[in-house]
Amino acid sequence: MKYVVLVADGMADRPIEALGGKTPLEAARTPNIDLLSTYSEIGLVQTTPEGFIPGSDVANLSILGYDPRQFYSGRGPLESAGMDVSLNQGDVAFRCNFVTFRDRQKGYAFGELSPRVFLEDHTAGGIGDEEARGLIDHLNNLLGSDQIQFYVGRGYRHLMVWAHGASKVECLPPHILLDKEIFPFFPHGSDKGILKKLIQSVFTVLSDHPINEDRIARNERPANGVWFWGAGKEAALPPFSTRFAKRGAMISAVDLLRGLGRKAGMAVIDVPGATGSIDTDDAGKVTAASDALEAHDLVYLHFEASDEAGHAGDLPLKIEAIERFDRQIVGPLISRMKEKGPWRLLLLSDHATLVATRDHAVDPVPFLLCRGLVDKRGERAFSEKEAAGSSIFWSEGHRLMEHFLKA
Ligand SMILES: [Zn+2]
């Protein structure tokens, strides 16, 4: 038996007036998902336990079959595992976004952070790898020390490691701070002053960097700041293969998911050209998934674009991303699976990302569990409504994996 888990990041949403009360998933044309749905068990799953902030870290930990209440130790260590950065005892790892700060009066031309400065963009205008690398190098040269090091990831997503850093520090994710003045949201907890000072120093160092001057000249948002969040220390996960007696492989363009896979002892497969952005190489991912199933029992394929579109608050782009997921991932993968003998497929959104708020939500998400194209259950589309109308609800999301593998 071969198993495929397909996760469309942030695909779930709520009814939207402009769509006549439909959700983006309902409005999108998804013939391949709908075909699967005809043969599938459909229900809702609560991937974010009560008291947790909904995010891909917690949600994908649940989907992989690990109870976040027992195994979650922060996002930073997962990101660092995805980037192959090893942490020493006492190190605190932070996800570090390049962001765009803007002054309500002075635009980008302001001398230092003030109460008027707000967070304009948590992706720094979707900065590319090359420019980001230049800025991370610059930060390490000027601000790096025995205590503080920056590590380059991809696009706007990077890592900062603070040796013997504060153990209790609370930092909010930047995607929930869009358009908000930043001062009230600076990190708090023990040693918060160091992080606050670092954020201010980074601004001073980046605001007039030639890369940013060029970006502004090109009418692109500058990466004039960083935002630290997801603090955590190294913690081990028991291997997926011992928990479920299945050899798993992870395919994702984002370091967080790659880190989760690595921590769970799965093979983490590189797909050149898979970037997590709109121009990512979907065909390469499908081929990699199909190849990985030769040597592994389970492939976990993560698709990022639906979440990015949600954070951008771009409804047409979110619908397009879902349609692309259907057309370029789900469809070709079904064709490949048909050649592989018996297979099962779990398709879901990790968490909801609402176009209306540009933020994640704790809503339970719809899933479909397909045991091959046999036993037709009647025509039906796959949607939040359809899933809510079913009597199936996994209130503890981490239990779904076990069900999927034995069902
Ligand atoms: Zn997101």
Boltz pocket constraint, residues with backbone or C-beta under 6 A from the ligand:
constraints:
  - pocket:
      binder: B
      contacts: [[A, 10], [A, 56], [A, 307], [A, 308], [A, 311], [A, 353], [A, 360]]
      max_distance: 6.0
